[in-house]
Amino acid sequence: MIGGTRVVVATRNPGKIREMRRLLGATGWEVCDLDAAGFRGDVDETGTTYEENAALKAVEVAAATGIAALADDSGIEVPALGGWPGPRSARWMGGAADDADRLHGLLEEVEARCPSDRRARYVCAVCLARPGAAPLLARGETWGTLVEPRGTAGFGYDPAFRSDDLGITFGEASDAAKDGVSHRARAVQALLRELGLTV
């Protein structure tokens, strides 16, 4: 199906690696991180869309390691802010900012510019790149509302994202609950369907 069962997750974000391992657990694939695959560098995310950035990472890592590589690019979008921050969700405050800085910065922007419309969606594009095969892309989305942070689970903007599906924030949700409805889960499920896998 993918030329073997070893897949490298092309990210250095520990939260994403944990989620990908959970989401791919039922496939039987051996999921490894960049260091275990011998990839020491970083890939610049120079694309303007989630799909472009996911493909940049997956293709470069697969070419460098000779192993199938799965990458994602994801972000949060606030329609009342024109879809901002979108694909720049992890980078809009600069390299020195951490998850807490970005979360509180986003909430400050919402409060200042659109306090009465706090609707938001998480978007994720995943790309599977395999040596000798065309890359596969899939996308997932999930809707919610931005609220004051609650809970300590997840990562990124999760504590402030109250899921329409769950009625609580991703920061309050269990791994299993989040994995049932998240943007990343839906993108991975769509990719697996493209591969003819049901898990």
C-alpha positions in Angstrom: 0.0 0.0 0.0 2.8 2.5 0.9 5.8 0.4 0.1 6.4 -0.9 3.6 5.0 -0.2 7.0 7.4 2.4 8.3 6.2 6.0 8.2 8.0 9.1 9.5 5.9 11.9 10.9 7.5 15.0 9.4 7.2 17.4 12.3 9.1 18.5 15.4 6.0 19.4 17.3 5.6 16.8 20.1 1.9 17.3 20.3 1.4 16.5 16.7 3.6 13.5 16.9 1.6 12.1 19.8 -1.7 12.7 18.0 -0.4 11.1 14.7 0.8 8.0 16.6 -2.7 7.7 18.1 -4.5 8.3 14.8 -2.3 5.8 12.9 -2.2 3.2 15.7 -4.8 0.9 14.1 -3.0 0.8 10.8 -0.2 -1.4 12.1 2.4 1.0 10.6 5.7 1.7 12.4 5.5 5.4 13.1 8.7 7.2 13.8 9.8 10.7 14.3 12.3 12.8 12.3 15.3 11.9 14.5 14.6 8.2 14.4 14.5 8.5 10.6 17.8 10.2 10.5 16.5 13.6 9.3 18.3 16.4 11.2 17.2 19.5 9.5 14.0 21.6 9.3 11.8 22.3 6.3 10.8 25.9 5.7 7.1 26.3 5.4 7.1 28.8 2.5 3.7 27.8 1.0 0.6 30.0 1.2 -1.8 27.2 1.8 -2.0 24.3 4.3 -1.7 21.8 1.4 1.4 23.5 0.0 3.1 23.4 3.4 2.2 19.8 4.1 3.5 18.7 0.7 6.7 20.7 1.1 7.5 18.9 4.4 6.4 15.4 3.3 8.2 15.4 0.0 11.5 16.7 1.3 11.6 14.3 4.2 10.6 11.3 2.1 13.3 12.2 -0.5 16.0 12.6 2.2 15.2 9.5 4.2 13.8 7.1 1.6 10.9 6.4 4.0 7.3 7.3 3.5 6.7 10.6 5.2 3.4 12.0 6.6 3.2 15.7 7.2 0.5 18.0 8.2 -0.1 21.8 8.2 -2.9 23.1 10.3 -4.2 26.2 11.8 -7.2 28.1 13.2 -9.3 30.5 11.2 -11.6 33.2 12.5 -14.1 34.1 9.8 -14.8 37.5 11.3 -11.1 38.3 10.9 -11.1 37.2 7.3 -9.8 33.7 8.1 -6.8 35.0 10.1 -4.4 33.6 11.3 -4.9 30.6 9.0 -1.8 28.9 7.7 0.4 31.2 9.8 -1.2 30.1 13.0 2.1 28.8 14.4 4.2 31.6 13.1 2.3 34.9 13.2 4.0 36.1 16.4 7.5 35.1 15.4 9.8 32.4 16.5 10.2 33.4 20.1 6.5 33.0 20.9 5.1 29.9 22.4 1.7 28.3 22.4 0.5 30.4 25.3 1.6 33.6 23.7 -0.2 32.8 20.5 -3.3 31.7 22.2 -3.6 34.9 24.3 -2.6 37.0 21.3 -5.4 35.5 19.2 -8.0 36.1 22.0 -6.8 39.7 22.4 -7.3 40.3 18.6 -10.8 38.7 18.7 -11.8 40.8 21.7 -10.5 44.0 20.1 -11.9 43.4 16.6 -14.8 41.1 16.6 -16.0 40.4 20.2 -19.5 39.5 19.2 -18.5 36.9 16.6 -16.1 34.4 18.0 -16.8 31.5 15.6 -13.7 29.6 14.5 -12.6 26.5 12.7 -9.6 24.4 12.8 -8.3 23.2 9.4 -5.7 20.5 8.7 -4.1 19.3 5.5 -2.1 16.1 5.5 0.3 14.8 2.8 1.7 11.3 2.5 4.8 11.3 0.3 6.3 7.9 -0.8 9.4 7.3 -2.8 8.5 6.5 -6.3 4.8 7.5 -6.0 2.8 10.7 -6.3 2.0 12.5 -3.0 -1.5 12.1 -1.6 -3.3 15.0 0.1 -6.3 15.1 2.3 -8.1 17.8 4.4 -10.1 17.9 7.5 -12.0 20.7 9.4 -13.9 21.1 12.6 -15.9 24.1 13.9 -16.2 25.7 17.3 -16.2 29.0 19.2 -13.3 30.8 20.9 -13.7 31.1 24.6 -11.6 31.9 27.6 -9.1 29.0 28.0 -10.2 26.0 29.9 -8.4 22.7 30.4 -4.8 21.7 30.0 -5.1 18.9 27.4 -4.0 19.1 23.8 -1.8 21.9 22.5 -1.8 25.1 20.5 -5.1 26.9 20.7 -7.0 23.8 22.1 -7.8 25.3 25.5 -9.7 28.2 23.9 -11.5 26.2 21.2 -14.9 25.0 22.3 -15.8 22.2 19.9 -19.3 22.3 18.4 -19.2 18.5 18.4 -18.2 18.0 22.0 -19.6 21.1 23.8 -16.3 21.5 25.7 -12.9 22.8 24.7 -10.3 20.6 23.2 -8.2 21.5 26.3 -10.9 19.8 28.4 -11.4 16.8 26.2 -9.9 13.4 26.5 -7.6 12.2 23.8 -10.2 9.7 22.6 -12.9 12.4 22.4 -10.7 14.9 20.6 -9.5 12.2 18.2 -13.1 11.4 17.2 -13.9 14.9 15.9 -10.7 16.9 15.4 -9.5 18.5 12.1 -6.4 16.3 12.2 -8.3 13.1 12.8 -10.7 13.9 9.9 -7.8 14.7 7.6 -6.0 11.4 8.5 -9.2 9.4 8.1 -9.8 10.9 4.6 -6.2 10.0 3.7 -6.6 6.5 4.9 -9.8 6.2 2.8 -7.8 7.3 -0.2 -5.4 4.4 0.5 -8.3 2.0 0.8 -7.8 1.6 4.5 -10.5 1.6 7.1 -9.4 1.9 10.7 
